[in-house]
Amino acid sequence: MRDHEILPSTVPAAFAAATAADPGQPLLTWYDDGTGDRAELSGATCANWLAKTANLLVDGGGLGTGDVAVVDAPPHWQTAVIMLGCWSAGLRLAPRGTGADVVFATIDRAAAYSGEVFGLALAPLAAPLRDAPPGVLDYITEVRAYGDHFTPVGSPDDRATEDLHH
């Protein structure tokens, strides 16, 4: 990087910069050493999941800048795209166990929350939950209905920047 180049100031801007040159290039590879599962997502595929998640939050949930999300799940490719979608929609991420406007949690953790809760199966090939508990929406089933494009909320004081520094 040359001295005169400006680094992106938000997570959505950094994502856009990372995928601009070649969206088809692999961007995220996730491995599960315990099961041997592996998923490799291109920048375009990550952008698609990011957009669907952001649209789920904004169009489906009426959420936006300043609203709070909790992602209570282990490291996984779905966790990454959910966080990117939240930041793109202007949401702040809060630590698990805190109050939130929306929660994304694995089924074993979902019962600890009330309100808008999306359950995560974290299954191979983005398979949906087999049985969602009452009051828990299946993230995979719900997110697939939303649009493939989203224009991120993006100003230098974006909440994603704040989350990066905390």
C-alpha positions as CSV (number, residue, x, y, z in Angstrom):
1,M,0.0,0.0,0.0
2,R,1.3,3.4,-0.9
3,D,1.4,6.2,1.6
4,H,-1.2,8.3,-0.3
5,E,-3.8,5.5,-0.4
6,I,-6.7,5.7,2.1
7,L,-7.8,2.6,3.9
8,P,-11.5,1.9,4.1
9,S,-13.0,3.3,7.2
10,T,-15.9,0.8,7.7
11,V,-16.3,-3.0,7.5
12,P,-18.7,-2.7,4.5
13,A,-16.1,-0.5,2.7
14,A,-13.3,-2.9,3.5
15,F,-15.3,-5.8,2.1
16,A,-16.2,-3.9,-1.1
17,A,-12.5,-3.0,-1.6
18,A,-11.4,-6.6,-1.0
19,T,-13.8,-8.0,-3.6
20,A,-13.7,-5.2,-6.2
21,A,-10.9,-6.5,-8.4
22,D,-12.1,-10.0,-8.8
23,P,-15.4,-11.0,-7.1
24,G,-15.1,-14.6,-8.3
25,Q,-11.8,-15.1,-6.4
26,P,-12.0,-17.1,-3.2
27,L,-12.4,-14.8,-0.2
28,L,-13.4,-16.9,2.7
29,T,-12.4,-20.5,3.4
30,W,-13.8,-22.2,6.6
31,Y,-12.7,-25.5,8.0
32,D,-14.1,-27.6,10.8
33,D,-11.2,-29.8,12.0
34,G,-13.6,-31.9,14.1
35,T,-15.9,-33.0,11.2
36,G,-13.7,-32.3,8.2
37,D,-16.2,-30.0,6.7
38,R,-14.9,-27.2,4.5
39,A,-16.6,-24.3,2.7
40,E,-15.0,-21.9,0.3
41,L,-16.8,-18.8,-0.7
42,S,-15.9,-16.3,-3.4
43,G,-16.3,-12.6,-2.9
44,A,-19.4,-12.7,-5.0
45,T,-20.9,-15.5,-2.9
46,C,-20.1,-13.7,0.3
47,A,-21.6,-10.5,-1.1
48,N,-24.8,-12.4,-2.0
49,W,-25.2,-13.8,1.6
50,L,-24.3,-10.4,3.0
51,A,-27.0,-8.7,0.9
52,K,-29.6,-11.3,1.7
53,T,-28.9,-10.9,5.4
54,A,-28.9,-7.1,5.3
55,N,-32.2,-7.2,3.4
56,L,-33.7,-9.7,5.9
57,L,-32.8,-7.2,8.7
58,V,-33.9,-4.0,6.9
59,D,-36.8,-5.1,4.7
60,G,-38.0,-8.1,6.8
61,G,-37.3,-6.7,10.3
62,G,-37.5,-3.0,9.9
63,L,-34.0,-2.6,11.5
64,G,-31.3,-0.2,10.7
65,T,-28.7,2.2,12.0
66,G,-28.3,2.0,15.7
67,D,-30.2,-1.2,16.2
68,V,-28.4,-4.0,18.0
69,A,-27.7,-7.6,16.9
70,V,-26.2,-10.5,18.9
71,V,-24.5,-13.3,17.0
72,D,-24.1,-16.1,19.4
73,A,-22.4,-18.8,17.4
74,P,-19.0,-20.3,17.0
75,P,-16.7,-19.2,14.1
76,H,-18.3,-20.3,10.8
77,W,-18.7,-18.9,7.4
78,Q,-22.4,-18.2,8.2
79,T,-21.3,-16.2,11.3
80,A,-19.0,-14.1,9.1
81,V,-21.6,-13.3,6.5
82,I,-24.2,-12.5,9.2
83,M,-21.9,-10.1,10.9
84,L,-21.1,-8.5,7.5
85,G,-24.8,-8.2,6.8
86,C,-25.5,-6.6,10.2
87,W,-22.7,-4.0,9.7
88,S,-23.9,-3.3,6.2
89,A,-27.4,-2.6,7.5
90,G,-26.0,-0.2,10.1
91,L,-26.5,-2.5,13.1
92,R,-24.2,-2.7,16.0
93,L,-23.0,-6.0,17.3
94,A,-23.3,-6.7,21.0
95,P,-21.8,-9.5,23.1
96,R,-23.9,-12.6,23.6
97,G,-26.1,-12.5,26.6
98,T,-27.0,-8.8,26.2
99,G,-30.3,-7.3,25.0
100,A,-30.7,-7.0,21.2
101,D,-33.2,-6.2,18.5
102,V,-32.3,-9.4,16.7
103,V,-30.4,-12.5,17.6
104,F,-28.6,-15.1,15.5
105,A,-27.8,-18.2,17.6
106,T,-27.1,-21.9,17.3
107,I,-30.1,-24.0,18.5
108,D,-28.3,-25.0,21.7
109,R,-28.0,-21.3,22.6
110,A,-31.2,-19.9,21.1
111,A,-33.4,-20.7,24.1
112,A,-31.5,-18.1,26.1
113,Y,-33.0,-15.3,24.1
114,S,-36.4,-13.8,23.4
115,G,-37.7,-11.6,20.7
116,E,-36.6,-11.9,17.1
117,V,-34.3,-15.0,17.2
118,F,-32.9,-16.7,14.1
119,G,-31.6,-20.2,14.7
120,L,-28.4,-21.4,12.9
121,A,-27.9,-25.0,12.0
122,L,-24.4,-24.3,10.7
123,A,-24.9,-27.4,8.5
124,P,-23.0,-28.4,5.4
125,L,-24.2,-26.8,2.1
126,A,-26.3,-24.3,4.1
127,A,-28.9,-26.9,5.0
128,P,-31.8,-25.5,7.0
129,L,-32.7,-26.6,10.6
130,R,-34.3,-29.9,10.9
131,D,-36.6,-28.8,13.7
132,A,-36.7,-25.1,14.8
133,P,-37.9,-24.7,18.4
134,P,-41.0,-22.6,18.9
135,G,-40.3,-18.9,18.6
136,V,-37.1,-19.5,16.7
137,L,-36.9,-18.7,12.9
138,D,-34.6,-20.7,10.7
139,Y,-32.0,-18.3,9.3
140,I,-31.3,-20.3,6.2
141,T,-35.0,-20.7,5.2
142,E,-35.8,-17.0,6.0
143,V,-32.8,-15.4,4.4
144,R,-33.2,-17.1,1.0
145,A,-36.3,-15.1,0.2
146,Y,-34.5,-11.8,0.3
147,G,-32.8,-9.8,-2.5
148,D,-29.3,-10.4,-3.8
149,H,-28.2,-6.8,-3.8
150,F,-27.9,-4.3,-0.9
151,T,-26.3,-0.9,-0.7
152,P,-24.5,-0.7,2.7
153,V,-25.1,2.0,5.1
154,G,-21.8,3.8,4.8
155,S,-20.4,6.9,6.4
156,P,-17.1,7.3,8.2
157,D,-19.0,7.2,11.6
158,D,-20.7,3.9,10.7
159,R,-21.4,1.7,13.7
160,A,-19.2,-1.0,12.1
161,T,-16.2,1.2,12.6
162,E,-17.2,1.6,16.3
163,D,-17.5,-2.1,16.7
164,L,-14.0,-2.6,15.2
165,H,-12.5,-0.4,17.8
166,H,-14.3,-2.0,20.8
